Structure formats: C-alpha cells, structure tokens
Amino acid sequence: MPVTGPRSWFITGTSSGFGRRMTELLLARGDRVAATARRTAALEDLAAANGDRLHVYELDVTDTPAVRRVVDAAFAALGRIDVIVNNAGYGLFGAAEELTDAQIDRQLATNLVGSIQVTRAALPHLREQGGGRIIQISSIGGQVAFPLLSLYHATKWGIEGFFESLSQELAPFGIQTTLVEPGAGRTDFASRSLDRAEPLPAYETTALGDFRRALLSGTAMPLLGDPAKVVRAIVDSADQAPAPRRLVLGSDAYEIGRTALAQRLAELEAQREVAHSTDADDVRH
C-alpha cells in the first residue's frame, strides 16, 4: 500500500549513533517516530521539542516480553507504522577463546535475537495494515570477516540469513526488507558501542596482537563513512520501489565486499568438478 505524506517509523537503539541521527532527521522533515532506547534520558531534548510526533519507549531488545509490549504499544499509539528499523546493536572485540560466556550470550541476544524478535513482534501489525518496510542495520561485516570479531560477525552473518529467508515469506503481504551494510564510519562505535575481551598473552605476541592494537588505536583502517550521509541514504531507501534487498554504504564497504564476493565465487567455481562428482550415479548433468 503506497504511503503519501509523513511516515511513521519505529526505531530501536536511538540514544546515540545512527539511531539518534535518524530520529533527528525524520522529526525535522515532519515524520512521526516511535524511538526506543535502554537510556531514554538521552532523548529528553527531542521529546520536549517534538510533542506527540515523538513517542519514546524504554527498551532492552534482549527482553523479548518487553519487545512485544513496546511494539504493540507503539502501533496502538501511532495507528500505523510504515517502517521498522532494527538499529540496536554493538560490537564485541576479542579472540574467540578470550570471550566470556556472558559476553557471547549478550552479543547474540542483542544483535541477532533482539532484531529477530522485534521483527516477529511487528509482523502481525504490518500484515494487518497491508504492508510496510523493515530496515535491518547490518554491516559489511555480514559479507566479510576480520579476526577478533568472530561473534560480531556471527550475529551479522546470522541476521543476513534470517532476512534472506524472511523476505521471501513476506512477499505476498506487501512487506519488503532491506539489509543495510555500512563500512567503517565516523561514529562512536569503537568507544561507546564496543565491548572488549581481556586479551590472552598468547595472542599479544602474534600478528593478531598488532592488529588489535592498530584497530583500537584507530589506525587499522580509515574511517571513511559520514554518519549524516549514511543516515540520509537509509531514510531515502524507504522511498525506493521495490526496496533494495541490500544497501551497501561507503566506498570501503563496496570494495571490501566486491573483493570478498569475487573470491568466494572463484573458490566455488574451482570446486565444480568435485561438487558434481558426489551426485548419485543416476543423475545426468
């Protein structure tokens, strides 16, 4: 169902970063926003300035019953929500064996399960109203992988698989999805949004130790992405029809992703003969 006039949005993780910037942009252009955050005090200034165009909800996306209550409340308050944005998330940095069980559980619960449950809670409402958009903030780290980010990549590769399947399930109902894959941006991701494992001495004397120090100091890779431009591109994508299945943002994301996909395709082609050789004898090629 086409939308005319101002849209209504539901966005998680709006206290800082992309979520905060997106909320500000949407309110400035006259849209309505249901904004969730674990720390709602960070949104008091926006709430005071925007009246009933901004509905603020305290939410930790790892609390599934709370997710359902808040999503239901937001739809009840706004009547219709055109775009769901799963933005809440953070990075977990450390070698796999350095991570604690609690760190692993929290990373999966926030980045992967949290996004899945917000989406599941919204689906009945989106079907009933005849359609809508779901924008999932992923990362180029959903297509490539770097050392010391194994659990972060697990969540991003996992959510990409979820949406690849989900988009096919939702097609009959007019609900479209977009996976957003930014590169390295000039945000506070490496400070406020990064949890770190306690380094093991065995890793510190290897090349991984050098990579860890370079990444944490900000010298491992250039930060090319402009957060304001990234947010504008995400918001603009809601006007595209059909919705882009993926939205790659940043020249670094484009180049890294293109190289990784080309390499994977070459590796697949090299295995064609052995792949076909394992078919049953009565299969004809």
SVG drawing of the C-alpha trace seen along z (x, -y; Angstrom):
<svg xmlns="http://www.w3.org/2000/svg" viewBox="-5 -22 60 67">
<polyline fill="none" stroke="black" stroke-width="0.4" points="0.0,0.0 1.7,-3.3 2.3,-5.9 1.5,-9.6 2.5,-12.4 4.6,-12.0 5.6,-8.4 5.6,-6.8 8.8,-4.9 9.7,-2.5 13.5,-2.6 15.5,-0.7 18.7,-2.0 18.1,-5.7 20.1,-7.1 23.2,-7.6 24.8,-6.9 22.8,-6.1 19.6,-5.7 19.8,-9.2 20.7,-10.9 17.9,-9.1 15.4,-10.2 16.5,-13.8 16.3,-13.7 12.9,-12.2 11.4,-14.6 13.0,-17.6 11.2,-16.5 7.8,-16.1 7.6,-12.3 6.5,-10.6 8.8,-8.3 8.5,-5.7 12.0,-5.7 13.3,-3.1 16.4,-3.1 17.8,-1.5 18.5,-5.0 15.6,-7.2 17.1,-10.3 19.2,-10.7 16.0,-11.6 14.5,-14.1 15.5,-17.1 13.9,-15.6 10.8,-14.7 10.4,-18.2 10.8,-19.8 8.6,-17.5 5.4,-16.8 3.3,-13.9 5.4,-13.3 7.9,-11.5 6.9,-8.6 9.8,-7.4 9.9,-3.9 12.4,-2.3 13.5,1.0 16.3,3.5 15.9,5.7 17.2,8.7 13.9,8.7 11.6,10.5 8.3,9.9 9.2,6.2 9.8,6.2 6.3,7.4 4.8,5.0 6.6,2.0 5.9,2.9 2.2,3.4 2.1,0.1 3.8,-1.8 1.4,-0.5 -1.5,-1.4 -0.2,-4.9 0.6,-5.7 -2.1,-3.7 0.1,-2.8 3.9,-2.3 5.3,-2.3 9.0,-1.5 10.6,0.7 14.3,0.0 16.3,2.6 19.3,0.5 20.1,1.6 23.5,3.4 27.1,3.2 30.5,4.8 32.3,7.5 36.0,7.5 38.4,10.3 39.6,13.7 37.0,16.4 38.7,18.1 39.2,14.8 35.4,14.1 33.4,14.9 30.2,16.9 28.3,13.9 29.8,11.7 28.8,14.3 25.3,14.7 24.7,10.9 26.2,10.3 23.9,13.0 20.9,11.8 21.3,8.1 22.5,8.2 20.8,11.3 17.9,12.5 16.9,8.9 16.4,8.0 14.6,11.2 12.2,10.7 11.5,7.0 10.7,8.1 8.5,11.0 6.6,8.7 5.9,6.2 4.9,8.7 1.2,9.2 0.7,5.5 2.4,5.0 0.3,7.8 -2.9,6.4 -2.3,2.9 -1.4,4.2 2.3,3.8 5.4,1.8 9.2,1.8 11.7,3.5 15.2,2.0 17.8,4.0 21.1,2.4 23.7,5.0 27.3,4.3 29.7,5.1 30.8,7.5 27.8,9.5 29.6,10.3 33.2,10.4 35.1,11.3 38.0,9.9 39.9,11.6 39.0,10.7 35.4,10.0 34.1,13.6 31.0,13.2 30.1,9.9 30.4,11.4 28.3,14.4 25.4,12.0 25.7,10.1 26.0,13.2 23.1,14.7 20.8,11.8 21.5,11.7 20.5,15.3 17.3,14.6 16.3,11.7 17.2,13.6 14.6,16.2 12.2,13.8 11.9,11.5 10.5,14.5 8.0,15.3 6.7,11.7 6.5,11.0 2.8,12.0 1.9,9.4 3.4,6.3 6.2,6.2 9.6,5.5 13.0,5.7 16.4,4.0 19.7,5.1 22.0,2.0 25.7,2.8 27.8,-0.2 31.6,-0.3 33.7,-1.9 32.0,-5.2 32.9,-8.2 30.7,-7.2 31.4,-6.3 31.2,-2.5 34.8,-1.9 34.2,-3.5 30.6,-3.6 29.4,-0.6 32.3,1.8 32.7,4.5 36.2,5.9 37.6,9.2 40.5,9.4 43.5,10.2 45.3,13.5 49.1,13.1 49.5,15.9 47.7,13.6 49.5,10.4 52.8,11.7 51.4,12.6 50.2,10.6 46.8,10.6 48.2,8.6 49.4,6.0 46.1,5.9 44.3,5.5 46.4,2.5 46.0,0.9 42.3,1.4 41.7,0.0 44.0,-3.0 42.1,-3.7 45.0,-3.1 44.0,0.3 41.6,-1.1 40.4,-4.6 37.1,-5.8 35.5,-6.9 31.8,-6.9 30.0,-10.2 27.2,-9.3 24.9,-12.0 25.2,-10.8 24.7,-7.2 21.5,-8.0 20.2,-10.1 20.8,-7.1 19.0,-4.8 16.0,-7.1 15.9,-7.7 15.9,-3.9 12.4,-3.8 11.2,-5.7 12.7,-3.1 10.3,-0.7 10.9,2.1 13.0,1.9 16.7,2.7 17.5,6.1 20.8,4.8 22.1,1.2 25.9,1.0 27.2,-2.3 30.8,-3.5 33.5,-3.1 35.3,-0.8 32.2,1.4 31.8,1.6 35.5,2.5 35.8,5.0 32.5,6.6 33.3,6.9 36.7,8.5 35.2,11.0 32.3,12.0 34.6,12.4 37.0,14.6 34.1,16.8 32.8,17.2 36.3,18.2 36.6,20.7 33.1,22.1 34.0,22.4 37.2,24.3 35.1,26.9 32.6,27.5 34.1,30.9 34.2,32.3 30.7,31.0 29.2,32.7 31.2,35.9 29.2,36.6 25.8,36.8 24.1,40.2 25.0,42.3 21.6,41.9 21.9,38.0 22.7,36.7 24.5,33.4"/>
</svg>
